[in-house]
Amino acid sequence: MNIAIIILNWNGKALLEQFLLSVTSYSKEATIYVADNASTDQSVAFVKANYPEVKIIKNSENGGYAKGYNDALKHVEEDIYCLLNSDIEVTPNWLDPIIDTFKTEPDTAIIQPKILDYNNKTTFEYAGAAGGFVDKYGYPYCRGRIFNTIEADTNQYQDASIFWASGACFFIRKKTFHALNGFDESFFAHMEEIDLCWRAFNTGYKAKYINNSTVYHVGGATLDASHPKKTYLNFRNSLFTLTKNAKGNIFLLLLVRLILDGIAGLKFLFQFKFNHLIAILKAHISFYGHLSSLLKVRKQHTQKSGYYSTTSIVWSYLAEKKRHYSQL
């Protein structure tokens, strides 16, 4: 079984200088690629000069995370893909339990390791933590992170089936990725991995969290969490994912989402974060502009076996004050 680590890069020379050494040092089992999204800095030159063993894939444009990986993975032949953010430090032997799981569990198609905070290595990191789930209205949350409440890692989350794996460090079988036609490029960036995992689940594939593999993620190195564009993409793409994949009466779900997103917008208003309020409004305008095409995609797939949570994470978090996954 061959494994490829593919690091998507866009003007990230500083991150490659900081983190690529850990990947090359602790990933001898893998072929390592840097997929460059038409960078204008010296990223590619740096990799060629300092890491001749790393293969370079040059994309013709910056198509974001989704298109960037879709284009790059056409040139990767290995059986297992590891899509790795450029702001991740890996650890010794991190690949061993991942490879073992793929070998011994043929029904497992997607895997995520433990993702801890690079700047506070005793706590989980926002983007993935110990594996993700989605509530009945399409809001994502994780074992170890619900909204902005992040838990310390006390080894409380062992190996388990999960609903989605983080795109920060995302393992997937090559045949599964291509059977699902890869990422939805209309997302550009953010939550495309959740959409892919939801489509995988609806098709019968399984995702798993592996506790004995650890990586450290900076998070927000390419787009800070406080940036309104991130708010825009997260709200819009969450609606995209829900419409495409959820079971049940989609219009009722969208009505509830409209109300809940409105409440989130009011919160930003009261916090004087007007750019984030505008970002939510723009997200909904863009979503409604895409609604017709999203409904057509929805009709092409059955949601009979699709994931449908009975939980409202917003209600659990705000009304019931359940801040940790173990309380749900």
Buried (B, 14 or more C-beta within 10 A) or exposed (E): EEBBBBBBBBBBBBBBEBBBEBBBEBBEBBBBBBBBBEBEBEBBEBBEEEBEEBBBBBBEEBBBBBBBBBBBBEBBEBEBBBBBBBBBBBBEEBBEBBBEBBEEEEEBBBBBBBBBBBEEEEBBBBBBBBBBBBBBBBBBBBBBBBBEEBBEBEEBBEBEEBBBBBBBBBBBBBEBBBBBEBBBBBBBBBBBBBBBBBBBBBBEBBBBBBBBBBBBBBBBBBEEEEBBBBBBBBBBBBBBBBBBBBBEEBEEBBEBBEEBBEEBBEEBEEEEBEBBBBBBBBBBEBBEEBBEEBEEBBEEEEBEEBBEBEBBBBBBBEEEEBBBBEEB
